[in-house]
């Protein structure tokens, strides 16, 4: 039956009303919790806002302009979409209103795309699809949070429509249709990198439907844009940060933790998968009695020849993306937001399944309507819980992170730079320059993200590399996350404590005045030194090919002890268990000849080391018991050593705590 002329307008009004009403259902209780501030349930939203502000100021892909390029943004496109609104005056917290309006437009556009995908089906299919797409409260929590999820949903819909049209287009226009699908795929990956799990299978489906066109040329048109984007991004990361990977991947992926064994890493991934399956799927979709309905509808879409080219990649992508996010150490937190794209894929596939059933006569149509209603209504009992959590989380962010930002902004004299731990609201709302101790914000080419995985003292080593005028003079941190910073480098100024915490890392955020006086002065050099290695300084370790035993060894440690002149001096190092070794390459410019190897360690019991410089004599060194309050330096005379020699130090007896290495000549 041909649709009535009024159907598109009626559907658009229906979808728009539905989208806005669901948004208000979340936002209005949030306003009540925040005291009138627009409800933002995740501090990460303000990280996007920070990137948007930098883009509007002419510094795209920077968290803060003065910090340079950052690979820590989880979405490249979302801040660019927000940037014009900031430039036009929606600054500070007011940008949240634009983000909310953008979310509504994007979700309305997703509903419109679903209607296009269902063209030819009875019109009830589209009217069932729109509420189905918004039926899962867990998904809605993320869609209306101010994160990039709603934009991702809109681009997903456009990609699916473009892919469907690419397979149905006549031969003359099919190449351009394939290229359009490829560009939408690249845009989806730029919005959420994990979505490559969908773009790949969907691209293969489009190529399969190319028919008279060449397979290779079709593959290039569909997948080359995504490949080009990923290559360009990796190249930019390498040039500007020294790492090809995104800072978020370095910081959060299980595989980047140097201390985990393969078994421990596998256990962590399995835990993530188990929790995500149970909470983000079984519970979120209505419980064990109803959670099978959505996958069942998706299966119908896969079995139907008409919808299979879209439905099969959607389900494959949902599984693939879920496997990818299970590698993320934070996948089980922040209300399972990393699972939302997989749920969106499944919801769209289910909508296609509903459309396919209602096409096929009265009996199957009634079954399709019934299953659609069950899939839509079954999760509804979770709306009160998710709405309450959204409101409470928004209150947490406003009362802790935003309050700290206001207090910092009111300080006189104005702080120069604030050290935070992956905190978006504090630098964005205060207007202060910041350094992200976890590395997601970036600071030029210093590897803060990787250092944060190795340990807090490794972060301090990188701060030591910063010019003294650019080091943070205040720290707004959770003491439980950064105990060494709070204890060794901070003097408490004030704190902000919240009750009923559901989203912040801890109920209390503490602000400290920072004191870095125990760090080595810039340009300090030991007399006679021709080579120096600062252990646990990742820049130095990389430059000198430093290796340490892994996993379950080489842990980063830090201490502030008195040096030979009686001054307190901080240094970071690594612990090598008995029987394990560390090694490094002597710099190429060191001329071969005799030298003294100087090894810094801290206090403790006797240690026996075996030192084996390549091309020289192996030496056994006995280090006596040492004072716990001062640094100790062991000196080892080597008959010949020079550039590119690899020196291996093995803990023969006792654990070796290695902090610093010099080669000294008279």
C-alpha positions as CSV (number, residue, x, y, z in Angstrom):
1,X,0.0,0.0,0.0
2,X,1.4,3.4,-1.0
3,X,2.0,5.7,2.0
4,X,-0.5,8.5,2.4
5,X,0.9,12.0,1.4
6,X,0.7,13.2,5.0
7,X,2.7,10.2,6.3
8,X,6.2,11.8,6.1
9,X,5.2,15.0,7.9
10,X,3.2,13.0,10.5
11,X,6.2,10.7,11.1
12,X,8.6,13.6,11.5
13,X,6.4,15.3,14.0
14,X,5.9,12.0,15.9
15,X,9.6,11.3,15.9
16,X,10.6,14.8,17.0
17,X,8.0,14.8,19.8
18,X,9.2,11.4,21.0
19,X,12.9,12.5,21.0
20,X,12.2,15.7,22.9
21,X,9.9,14.0,25.5
22,X,12.5,11.3,26.3
23,X,15.1,14.0,26.7
24,X,13.0,16.0,29.1
25,X,12.2,12.9,31.1
26,X,16.0,12.7,31.8
27,X,16.8,16.4,31.9
28,X,14.0,17.8,34.2
29,X,14.9,15.6,37.2
30,X,18.6,16.5,36.5
31,X,17.8,20.2,36.7
32,X,16.3,19.6,40.2
33,X,19.5,17.9,41.3
34,X,21.9,20.5,40.0
35,X,20.0,23.5,41.3
36,X,19.3,24.9,37.8
37,X,22.5,24.1,36.0
38,X,22.0,22.1,32.8
39,X,22.4,18.4,33.9
40,X,25.7,16.8,32.7
41,X,26.1,13.3,34.2
42,X,29.7,12.7,33.0
43,X,32.7,14.9,33.5
44,X,34.0,13.6,30.1
45,X,31.4,15.9,28.5
46,X,33.5,18.9,29.5
47,X,36.5,17.2,27.9
48,X,34.7,17.4,24.6
49,X,33.8,21.0,25.4
50,X,37.5,21.8,26.0
51,X,38.4,20.3,22.6
52,X,35.5,22.3,21.0
53,X,36.8,25.6,22.6
54,X,40.3,24.9,21.3
55,X,38.9,24.3,17.8
56,X,36.9,27.5,17.9
57,X,40.1,29.3,18.9
58,X,41.9,27.9,15.9
59,X,43.6,24.9,17.6
60,X,41.7,21.8,16.5
61,X,42.6,18.5,18.1
62,X,44.0,20.2,21.2
63,X,42.5,19.9,24.6
64,X,44.1,23.2,25.6
65,X,45.8,25.4,22.9
66,X,48.9,25.9,25.0
67,X,49.3,22.1,25.4
68,X,49.5,21.4,21.7
69,X,48.0,18.5,19.7
70,X,46.3,15.8,21.8
71,X,45.3,12.3,20.7
72,X,43.2,11.9,23.8
73,X,39.9,13.0,22.4
74,X,37.5,10.0,22.1
75,X,35.8,11.6,19.2
76,X,37.4,13.9,16.6
77,X,34.1,15.0,15.0
78,X,32.0,15.9,18.0
79,X,34.1,18.8,19.2
80,X,34.2,20.2,15.7
81,X,30.4,20.2,15.6
82,X,30.3,21.9,19.0
83,X,32.9,24.5,18.1
84,X,30.8,26.9,16.1
85,X,28.3,27.2,18.9
86,X,31.1,28.1,21.3
87,X,32.4,30.7,18.8
88,X,29.0,32.2,18.5
89,X,28.7,32.8,22.3
90,X,27.5,29.6,23.9
91,X,30.5,29.4,26.2
92,X,31.1,27.9,29.5
93,X,28.2,25.8,30.8
94,X,25.9,27.3,28.2
95,X,27.4,25.0,25.6
96,X,25.4,22.2,27.3
97,X,22.2,23.6,25.9
98,X,23.5,23.4,22.3
99,X,24.7,19.9,23.0
100,X,21.2,19.0,24.1
101,X,19.6,20.5,21.1
102,X,22.2,18.8,18.9
103,X,21.3,15.5,20.5
104,X,17.6,15.9,19.8
105,X,18.3,16.8,16.1
106,X,20.7,13.8,15.8
107,X,18.2,11.3,17.3
108,X,15.4,12.7,15.1
109,X,17.7,12.2,12.1
110,X,18.3,8.6,13.2
111,X,14.6,8.0,13.2
112,X,14.3,9.5,9.7
113,X,17.1,7.2,8.5
114,X,15.3,4.2,10.0
115,X,12.2,5.2,8.1
116,X,14.2,5.3,4.9
117,X,15.6,1.9,5.6
118,X,12.1,0.6,6.0
119,X,10.7,2.1,2.8
120,X,8.3,-0.3,1.1
121,X,7.1,-1.7,4.4
122,X,3.7,-0.8,5.8
123,X,3.9,2.6,7.5
124,X,3.4,1.1,10.9
125,X,6.9,-0.3,10.7
126,X,8.4,3.2,10.9
127,X,6.1,4.2,13.8
128,X,7.2,1.1,15.7
129,X,10.9,1.7,14.9
130,X,11.2,5.2,16.4
131,X,10.1,4.2,19.9
132,X,12.1,1.0,19.6
133,X,15.3,2.9,19.0
134,X,14.7,4.9,22.2
135,X,13.3,2.0,24.2
136,X,16.3,1.1,26.3
137,X,16.9,3.5,29.2
138,X,20.5,2.6,29.5
139,X,21.0,3.7,25.9
140,X,19.0,6.9,26.4
141,X,21.1,7.8,29.5
142,X,24.1,8.0,27.1
143,X,22.3,9.5,24.2
144,X,21.1,12.5,26.3
145,X,24.3,12.8,28.4
146,X,26.0,15.4,26.2
147,X,28.6,12.9,25.0
148,X,29.1,12.1,21.3
149,X,26.7,9.2,21.3
150,X,23.7,11.0,19.7
151,X,25.9,12.3,16.9
152,X,27.3,8.8,16.4
153,X,23.7,7.5,16.2
154,X,22.8,10.1,13.4
155,X,25.9,9.2,11.4
156,X,25.2,5.5,11.9
157,X,21.8,6.1,10.3
158,X,23.2,8.0,7.4
159,X,25.8,5.3,6.8
160,X,23.2,2.6,6.7
161,X,21.0,4.5,4.3
162,X,24.0,5.3,2.1
163,X,25.1,1.6,2.1
164,X,21.6,0.5,1.2
165,X,21.4,2.9,-1.7
166,X,24.9,1.9,-2.9
167,X,23.7,-1.7,-3.4
168,X,20.4,-0.6,-5.1
169,X,21.8,2.2,-7.3
170,X,21.9,1.7,-11.1
171,X,25.3,0.9,-12.5
172,X,26.0,4.4,-13.7
173,X,25.6,6.0,-10.3
174,X,26.8,3.1,-8.2
175,X,30.5,4.2,-7.9
176,X,29.5,7.6,-6.5
177,X,27.0,5.9,-4.2
178,X,29.7,3.6,-2.9
179,X,32.1,6.5,-2.3
180,X,29.4,8.3,-0.3
181,X,28.9,5.2,1.8
182,X,32.7,5.0,2.3
183,X,32.8,8.7,3.4
184,X,30.0,8.1,5.9
185,X,31.9,5.1,7.3
186,X,35.1,7.2,7.8
187,X,33.0,9.8,9.6
188,X,31.6,7.2,11.9
189,X,35.0,5.9,12.8
190,X,36.2,9.5,13.3
191,X,33.3,9.8,15.8
192,X,34.0,6.5,17.6
193,X,37.1,4.6,16.5
194,X,35.7,1.2,17.7
195,X,33.0,1.5,15.0
196,X,35.5,0.1,12.5
197,X,34.1,-3.2,13.7
198,X,30.9,-2.2,11.8
199,X,32.4,-0.3,8.9
200,X,34.5,-3.3,7.8
201,X,31.7,-5.8,7.5
202,X,29.3,-3.2,6.1
203,X,31.9,-2.3,3.4
204,X,32.2,-6.0,2.5
205,X,28.4,-6.2,2.1
206,X,28.3,-3.1,-0.1
207,X,31.1,-4.6,-2.3
208,X,29.2,-7.9,-2.5
209,X,26.2,-6.0,-3.8
210,X,28.3,-4.2,-6.4
211,X,27.3,-6.7,-9.1
212,X,28.7,-5.5,-12.4
213,X,31.4,-3.3,-10.8
214,X,34.9,-4.6,-10.2
215,X,35.5,-5.9,-6.7
216,X,38.8,-4.2,-6.1
217,X,37.6,-0.8,-7.3
218,X,34.4,-1.1,-5.2
219,X,36.5,-2.1,-2.1
220,X,38.7,1.0,-2.6
221,X,35.7,3.3,-2.8
222,X,33.9,1.9,0.2
223,X,36.8,1.2,2.6
224,X,39.7,3.5,1.5
225,X,38.2,6.6,3.2
226,X,38.3,4.8,6.5
227,X,41.7,3.4,5.9
228,X,43.0,6.9,4.8
229,X,41.5,8.5,8.0
230,X,43.1,5.9,10.3
231,X,46.5,6.2,8.6
232,X,46.3,10.0,8.8
233,X,45.4,9.9,12.4
234,X,48.1,7.4,13.3
235,X,50.6,9.5,11.4
236,X,49.6,12.7,13.1
237,X,49.7,11.0,16.5
238,X,53.2,9.7,15.8
239,X,54.5,13.1,14.6
240,X,53.1,15.2,17.4
241,X,53.1,12.7,20.3
242,X,55.6,10.0,19.5
243,X,52.9,7.4,19.7
244,X,50.8,6.0,16.8
245,X,48.0,4.9,19.2
246,X,45.5,7.2,20.7
247,X,46.2,8.4,24.2
248,X,42.9,6.8,25.4
249,X,44.1,3.4,24.0
250,X,47.4,3.7,25.7
251,X,45.9,4.6,29.0
252,X,42.9,2.3,29.0
253,X,43.5,-0.8,27.0
254,X,44.3,-4.0,29.0
255,X,47.2,-4.8,26.7
256,X,49.1,-1.7,27.5
257,X,49.6,-2.5,31.1
258,X,53.2,-3.7,31.3
259,X,52.7,-5.5,34.6
260,X,49.8,-7.8,33.7
261,X,50.5,-11.4,32.6
262,X,48.6,-12.7,29.6
263,X,46.3,-14.7,31.9
264,X,45.6,-11.7,34.1
265,X,44.8,-9.6,31.0
266,X,42.5,-12.4,29.7
267,X,40.7,-12.6,33.0
268,X,40.1,-8.8,32.9
269,X,38.7,-9.0,29.4
270,X,36.4,-11.9,30.4
271,X,35.2,-10.0,33.4
272,X,34.3,-7.1,31.2
273,X,32.5,-9.3,28.8
274,X,30.6,-11.0,31.5
275,X,29.5,-7.8,33.2
276,X,28.6,-6.1,29.9
277,X,26.5,-9.1,28.7
278,X,24.7,-9.3,32.0
279,X,24.1,-5.6,32.8
280,X,24.1,-3.9,29.4
281,X,22.2,-6.6,27.6
282,X,20.3,-9.0,29.8
283,X,19.2,-6.5,32.4
284,X,19.1,-3.4,30.2
285,X,16.9,-5.1,27.6
286,X,14.2,-6.1,30.1
287,X,15.7,-9.1,32.0
288,X,16.2,-12.7,31.1
289,X,12.6,-13.2,30.3
290,X,12.5,-10.6,27.6
291,X,16.1,-9.8,26.6
292,X,16.0,-12.4,23.8
293,X,13.3,-10.5,21.9
294,X,15.6,-7.9,20.4
295,X,18.2,-10.4,19.2
296,X,15.4,-12.5,17.8
297,X,14.1,-9.6,15.7
298,X,17.7,-8.9,14.5
299,X,17.9,-12.6,13.5
300,X,14.7,-12.2,11.5
301,X,16.4,-9.3,9.6
302,X,19.5,-11.4,9.0
303,X,17.4,-14.3,7.6
304,X,15.4,-12.0,5.3
305,X,17.2,-11.6,1.9
306,X,16.0,-8.0,1.6
307,X,17.5,-6.8,4.9
308,X,20.4,-9.2,5.3
309,X,23.1,-6.9,3.7
310,X,22.4,-4.3,6.4
311,X,21.4,-6.5,9.3
312,X,24.2,-9.0,9.2
313,X,27.0,-6.3,9.4
314,X,25.0,-4.6,12.2
315,X,25.0,-7.7,14.3
316,X,28.5,-8.6,13.4
317,X,29.6,-5.1,14.2
318,X,27.7,-5.2,17.5
319,X,29.6,-8.3,18.5
320,X,32.9,-7.0,17.2
321,X,32.5,-3.6,18.9
322,X,31.6,-5.3,22.2
323,X,34.8,-7.4,22.0
324,X,36.8,-4.3,21.3
325,X,35.4,-2.3,24.2
326,X,35.9,-5.3,26.5
327,X,39.7,-4.6,26.1
328,X,39.0,-1.3,27.8
329,X,39.8,-1.3,31.6
330,X,36.9,1.2,32.2
331,X,34.3,-0.7,30.2
332,X,32.4,-1.7,33.3
333,X,32.1,1.8,34.6
334,X,30.4,5.1,33.7
335,X,27.0,3.4,33.3
336,X,28.3,1.0,30.6
337,X,28.4,3.8,28.1
338,X,31.0,1.9,26.0
339,X,28.4,-0.8,25.3
340,X,25.8,1.7,23.9
341,X,27.0,1.6,20.2
342,X,26.6,-2.2,20.2
343,X,23.1,-1.8,21.6
344,X,22.3,0.8,18.9
345,X,23.4,-1.6,16.2
346,X,21.2,-4.2,17.6
347,X,18.2,-1.9,18.0
348,X,18.5,-0.8,14.3
349,X,18.8,-4.5,13.2
350,X,15.7,-5.3,15.3
351,X,13.8,-2.4,13.7
352,X,14.6,-4.0,10.3
353,X,13.3,-7.3,11.5
354,X,10.0,-5.7,12.6
355,X,9.7,-4.2,9.1
356,X,10.4,-7.5,7.5
357,X,7.7,-9.2,9.6
358,X,5.0,-6.6,8.9
359,X,5.6,-6.9,5.2
360,X,4.6,-10.6,5.2
361,X,0.9,-10.8,5.7
362,X,-1.4,-10.4,8.6
363,X,-0.2,-13.2,10.8
364,X,3.5,-12.5,10.7
365,X,2.6,-8.8,10.8
366,X,0.8,-9.2,14.0
367,X,3.7,-11.2,15.4
368,X,6.1,-8.4,14.3
369,X,4.0,-5.8,16.0
370,X,3.7,-7.9,19.2
371,X,7.5,-8.5,19.3
372,X,8.2,-4.8,18.7
373,X,5.9,-3.9,21.6
374,X,7.5,-6.4,23.9
375,X,11.0,-5.2,22.9
376,X,9.9,-1.6,23.5
377,X,8.0,-2.0,26.7
378,X,10.1,-4.7,28.5
379,X,13.0,-2.3,29.3
380,X,10.6,0.5,30.4
381,X,10.6,-0.6,34.0
382,X,14.2,0.5,34.2
383,X,13.4,4.1,33.2
384,X,12.9,5.2,36.9
385,X,16.3,3.8,37.9
386,X,18.2,5.3,34.9
387,X,16.5,8.7,35.3
388,X,17.3,8.8,39.0
389,X,20.9,7.8,38.2
390,X,21.2,10.4,35.5
391,X,19.9,13.1,37.9
392,X,22.2,12.0,40.8
393,X,25.2,11.8,38.5
394,X,24.5,15.3,37.2
395,X,24.3,16.5,40.7
396,X,27.6,14.9,41.5
397,X,29.4,16.6,38.6
398,X,27.9,20.0,39.4
399,X,28.5,19.8,43.1
400,X,32.0,18.5,42.9
401,X,33.8,19.1,39.6
402,X,32.0,22.4,38.7
403,X,32.3,23.6,42.3
404,X,36.0,23.0,42.4
405,X,36.3,24.9,39.1
406,X,34.4,27.9,40.6
407,X,36.6,27.9,43.7
408,X,39.8,27.8,41.6
409,X,38.6,30.6,39.4
410,X,38.0,32.8,42.4
411,X,41.5,32.3,43.8
412,X,43.8,35.3,44.0
413,X,46.4,35.3,42.7
414,X,45.1,33.3,39.8
415,X,46.7,29.8,39.5
416,X,49.0,29.3,36.6
417,X,48.2,25.7,35.8
418,X,46.1,23.0,37.6
419,X,47.1,19.4,37.6
420,X,44.0,17.2,37.2
421,X,43.3,13.5,36.6
422,X,41.2,13.2,33.4
423,X,39.0,16.0,34.6
424,X,37.1,18.1,32.1
425,X,34.9,20.5,34.0
426,X,37.7,21.9,36.2
427,X,39.9,23.4,33.4
428,X,36.9,24.2,31.1
429,X,34.7,26.0,33.6
430,X,37.6,27.7,35.5
431,X,39.3,28.9,32.4
432,X,42.6,27.8,33.8
433,X,45.4,26.1,31.9
434,X,45.8,22.5,33.0
435,X,47.9,19.3,32.9
436,X,46.1,16.0,32.8
437,X,48.1,13.6,34.9
438,X,46.5,10.6,33.2
439,X,47.6,11.9,29.8
440,X,44.4,12.1,27.9
441,X,44.7,15.8,27.6
442,X,48.2,15.7,26.3
443,X,51.2,18.0,26.7
444,X,53.2,18.3,23.5
445,X,55.1,15.1,23.0
446,X,55.6,14.0,26.6
447,X,54.0,10.5,27.1
448,X,51.9,11.2,30.1
449,X,49.3,8.6,29.1
450,X,51.8,5.8,29.0
451,X,53.6,7.1,32.2
452,X,50.3,7.0,34.1
453,X,50.0,3.3,33.2
454,X,53.5,2.6,34.5
455,X,52.9,4.5,37.8
456,X,52.6,7.9,39.4
457,X,56.3,8.5,39.9
458,X,56.8,8.1,36.1
459,X,54.3,11.1,35.7
460,X,56.5,13.1,38.1
461,X,59.5,12.4,36.0
462,X,57.8,14.0,33.0
463,X,56.7,17.0,35.1
464,X,60.4,17.3,35.9
465,X,61.0,17.7,32.1
466,X,58.6,20.6,31.9
467,X,60.0,24.2,32.2
468,X,59.5,25.3,35.8
469,X,57.3,28.2,34.6
470,X,54.9,25.7,33.0
471,X,54.6,23.2,35.9
472,X,51.2,23.1,37.7
473,X,51.2,25.3,40.8
474,X,47.9,23.7,42.1
475,X,46.6,20.2,41.9
476,X,42.9,19.2,42.0
477,X,43.1,15.5,42.4
478,X,41.6,12.5,44.2
479,X,44.2,11.6,46.9
480,X,43.3,7.9,46.5
481,X,44.3,8.1,42.8
482,X,47.5,10.2,43.3
483,X,48.7,9.4,46.9
484,X,52.3,10.1,46.1
485,X,51.5,13.5,44.5
486,X,49.4,14.5,47.5
487,X,52.0,13.3,50.1
488,X,55.2,14.5,48.4
489,X,54.3,17.5,46.4
490,X,51.2,19.1,47.8
491,X,50.0,21.2,50.7
492,X,46.2,21.1,51.0
493,X,44.3,24.3,50.3
494,X,40.7,23.1,50.3
495,X,38.5,20.2,49.4
496,X,35.0,19.6,48.1
497,X,33.0,16.7,49.3
498,X,29.7,15.4,48.0
499,X,27.2,13.0,49.4
500,X,25.4,10.2,47.5
501,X,28.3,9.8,45.0
502,X,27.4,7.6,42.0
503,X,29.6,8.8,39.2
504,X,32.8,10.6,40.5
505,X,35.9,8.6,41.3
506,X,35.6,9.5,45.0
507,X,33.3,11.6,47.1
508,X,36.1,14.2,47.9
509,X,38.2,16.2,45.5
510,X,41.1,17.9,47.2
511,X,43.0,20.9,45.9
512,X,46.7,21.3,46.9
513,X,49.3,23.9,46.4
514,X,52.0,22.2,44.4
515,X,55.7,22.3,45.4
516,X,58.1,20.8,42.9
517,X,61.3,22.0,44.6
518,X,62.6,18.5,45.2
519,X,62.8,17.8,41.4
520,X,66.1,18.2,39.7
521,X,66.8,21.7,38.3
522,X,66.5,22.0,34.5
523,X,69.9,21.4,32.9
524,X,71.5,19.9,35.9
525,X,74.4,17.6,34.9
526,X,76.9,15.5,36.9
527,X,80.5,16.6,36.5
528,X,82.4,14.3,34.2
529,X,79.3,12.4,33.0
530,X,79.4,11.3,29.4
531,X,76.1,9.4,29.6
532,X,73.0,9.5,31.8
533,X,69.9,7.3,32.1
534,X,67.1,8.4,34.3
535,X,65.2,5.2,35.1
536,X,61.4,5.4,35.0
537,X,61.6,8.6,32.8
538,X,59.9,7.1,29.8
539,X,61.5,9.6,27.4
540,X,65.0,8.6,28.6
541,X,64.1,4.9,28.6
542,X,62.9,5.1,25.0
543,X,66.0,7.1,23.9
544,X,68.4,4.6,25.4
545,X,66.6,1.3,24.5
546,X,66.0,0.6,28.2
547,X,64.4,-2.8,28.9
548,X,63.0,-4.2,32.2
549,X,61.6,-7.6,32.9
550,X,57.8,-7.9,32.3
551,X,55.2,-8.8,33.3
552,X,55.1,-8.7,37.1
553,X,58.4,-6.9,37.5
554,X,59.9,-3.5,36.8
555,X,57.3,-1.7,38.9
556,X,57.8,2.0,39.0
557,X,58.6,3.5,42.4
558,X,59.5,6.9,43.7
559,X,61.2,8.4,46.7
560,X,62.4,11.7,48.1
561,X,65.7,11.3,49.9
562,X,68.7,13.4,50.7
563,X,71.5,13.6,48.2
564,X,75.3,14.0,49.0
565,X,74.8,17.7,49.6
566,X,72.0,17.0,52.1
567,X,69.3,18.4,49.8
568,X,65.9,16.5,49.5
569,X,65.8,15.1,46.0
570,X,63.0,13.1,44.3
571,X,63.8,10.4,41.8
572,X,61.7,7.6,40.3
573,X,63.0,4.1,39.5
574,X,62.0,0.5,39.0
575,X,62.1,-2.7,41.2
576,X,63.8,-5.7,39.7
577,X,63.1,-8.9,41.6
578,X,66.0,-11.3,42.4
579,X,67.2,-13.0,39.2
580,X,65.8,-10.4,36.9
581,X,67.7,-7.9,34.7
582,X,67.4,-4.4,33.2
583,X,69.5,-3.2,30.3
584,X,70.2,-0.1,28.2
585,X,72.2,1.1,25.2
586,X,75.0,3.6,25.7
587,X,74.5,6.7,23.6
588,X,76.2,6.5,20.2
589,X,78.3,9.6,20.8
590,X,80.2,8.1,23.8
591,X,83.8,7.3,22.8
592,X,85.1,3.9,23.8
593,X,87.3,3.7,26.8
594,X,87.4,3.2,30.5
595,X,84.7,4.7,32.6
596,X,83.0,4.5,36.0
597,X,79.4,3.2,36.0
598,X,77.5,5.0,38.8
599,X,74.2,3.4,40.0
600,X,71.8,5.3,42.2
601,X,69.6,3.3,44.6
602,X,67.8,4.0,47.9
603,X,68.2,2.5,51.3
604,X,67.8,-1.2,52.2
605,X,69.6,-4.5,52.7
606,X,72.6,-5.9,50.9
607,X,72.4,-6.5,47.2
608,X,74.6,-8.4,44.7
609,X,74.5,-7.3,41.1
610,X,76.1,-8.7,38.0
611,X,77.0,-6.1,35.4
612,X,77.7,-7.3,31.9
613,X,78.7,-4.5,29.4
614,X,78.9,-5.8,25.9
615,X,82.6,-6.1,24.8
616,X,83.8,-5.6,28.4
617,X,84.4,-7.6,31.5
618,X,81.5,-9.0,33.5
619,X,81.6,-7.6,37.0
620,X,80.0,-8.7,40.3
621,X,79.2,-5.9,42.6
622,X,78.4,-6.2,46.3
623,X,76.2,-3.3,47.6
624,X,76.1,-3.1,51.4
625,X,73.1,-2.2,53.6
626,X,72.2,1.4,53.2
627,X,70.7,4.3,55.1
628,X,66.9,4.6,54.4
629,X,67.0,8.5,54.4
630,X,69.7,9.1,51.8
631,X,70.5,8.2,48.2
632,X,73.3,5.7,47.8
633,X,75.5,5.5,44.7
634,X,77.4,2.3,43.7
635,X,80.5,2.9,41.6
636,X,81.8,0.3,39.2
637,X,85.0,0.7,37.2
638,X,84.7,-0.6,33.6
639,X,87.8,-1.2,31.6
640,X,86.2,-0.4,28.2
641,X,82.8,0.9,27.2
642,X,81.5,3.0,24.4
643,X,78.6,4.0,22.2
644,X,75.9,1.4,21.3
645,X,77.2,-1.1,23.9
646,X,74.3,-2.7,25.7
647,X,74.8,-2.9,29.5
648,X,72.8,-5.5,31.4
649,X,72.4,-5.3,35.2
650,X,71.1,-8.5,36.9
651,X,69.9,-8.7,40.5
652,X,71.8,-11.8,41.6
653,X,71.0,-11.5,45.3
654,X,68.1,-9.4,46.6
655,X,65.8,-7.1,44.8
656,X,67.5,-4.3,42.9
657,X,65.9,-0.8,43.1
658,X,67.3,1.1,40.2
659,X,66.8,4.8,40.0
660,X,69.6,6.5,37.9
661,X,72.6,5.5,35.9
662,X,75.7,7.6,34.8
663,X,78.9,6.9,33.0
664,X,81.6,9.1,34.4
665,X,85.1,9.9,33.1
666,X,87.7,12.2,34.7
